[in-house]
Amino acid sequence: MASGKKQIQLLSRQFFKLSVVDGALSADRVAGVLEYIEKHRPANTLAVLKAYQRLVAAEFARGLAVVEHAGAIQEATLGAIATAMSEKYARPVAARAKKNDSLLAGLRVRVGDDTYESSVSGQLAALAAAV
C-alpha cells in the first residue's frame, strides 16, 4: 500500500511539474495534463487527480493575497498590497478582497500559508495571549 501511495504522489508531482511554465501555473498545461489523464487513465486515477488538485490549489494560493476587511476597502489599497506581496515573494501576487464582519477594524492578509495580521481583533487576541 505504501508503494501505491508513493506512486500516486510521484505521478501527481510529475503532472504538476508539467503544469508549471517559467515558475507559474499554465492553464493550457493544466488542461493538457487533465486531457492526458482522461485519455490514458493511470492506475488509481481518482487518487492521482486528488493529489494533483491539491498541488495545483496550493500553487494557486501562493499567487493570491486574500485581504480580509471589516469595512470598505479601496482598489488602490488592494493594488498596493498586491505590489508589496509581489515584491516580498518575488513572484506575481494578485489581491482579492473578502469581507469579514468578525474583524473590528484593520486588515488580515493571507498568501498561501502565510498570514499578516493588522486587525484590531488580531492585536487584542495577541495581547490576551501575552497576559
N, C-alpha and C positions, 0 to 999 in steps of 0.2 A: 504494500500500500504506500509506503514512504517513497518508493521509486516512482510510483504513479503520480504522487504529488509533486515530486521533483520534476518529472517530465512536463507536467501541466505548467509549473512555474517557468521552466526553461522555455517552453514553446511560447507562452504568453509574453515573456520578456523579449524573445526574438521578434515576435509580431510588433511589440511596442517599439523596438529599435527601428524597425522598418517604417514606422509611422511618424518618425521624427526627421525633419529636414532642417539643417542649419540650426539645431537647438530648439526648434519649435514644432509642435504638432502640425501635421499637414492633413487637412480634411480629405484631400484626394488620396493620400496614402492610407488613412484610416478606412476610407471606403474600399480601397483596393484590398486591404487585409481582410475586411469583412466579406468581400466578394470571394476571396480565395478560400476562407474558412467555409463559407456556404457551399462552394463548389467541391472542395476536397474533403470536408468533414473529418478532421483529425480525431483520433481516439479521445474520448472524454470531451467532446465538443463543447458541451454546456459549461463544464468546469473551466476550460480554456477561455471561453468567452467571458465568463465572470472575472477571471483573473486579469484578462486583458482590459476589461472595462474598468476595473479598479485602478490599474496603472494609468489609463487614459484620463480618468476622472481626477486622479491625484496631480497629474501633469497640468491639466486644465486649471485646477485650483491654484497652482503655483503662479499662474499668469493673471489671476483675478484678485483684486483687493475689494473685499466686501466691506463697505463702510456703513456701519450701523449708527443710526442717529435717532434722537428723540423728536426734534423739531425740524424745521425746513433746512435743507442743505443746498447750497448754490452749486451750479455746474462748474464754476471757477474753482471751488474748493475741491470738488471731485477731480478736476484736472490737475490741480496741484498735488493731490495725494497720489494720483497715478504717476505723475512725473517723479515725485520723491521715491516712490516704491520701485519704479523702473531703474532709477539710479542706484538705489540701495542693493537691489538684487541683480543688477547688470543684465537685465532682460526686459522685454516689454511687459508691462503690467497695466491692465485696464482696471478702472474703478467703477463699482456699481453700488448705488445707494440702496439701503434696506432699512426701512423704518422699524424702530424698536422702542415701543412705549415703556418698557421697563427701565430704560436709561432716563435719568433725571435731566441731564444736560451733558454736552460733550459728545465725543465720538469713540467708537471701538472699530478698529480696522483689522481685518483678518486676511492674511495672504497665505494660502496653503495651511500649514500647521502653526504659523506664527500669528500671535495676537498682540496688537498695540492698543493699550488702554489709556484713554484720556477722558473718560466719562466720570461724572461725579459719583455715580453708584460704584464704579470700579475703585475709585480713590477711597470711598467710605469703606468698602469691603477690605481693602488693603490695610486701612487704618485699624479696623476692627480685628483683623488677624494679627496685627503687630502688638495689640494691647494684651 
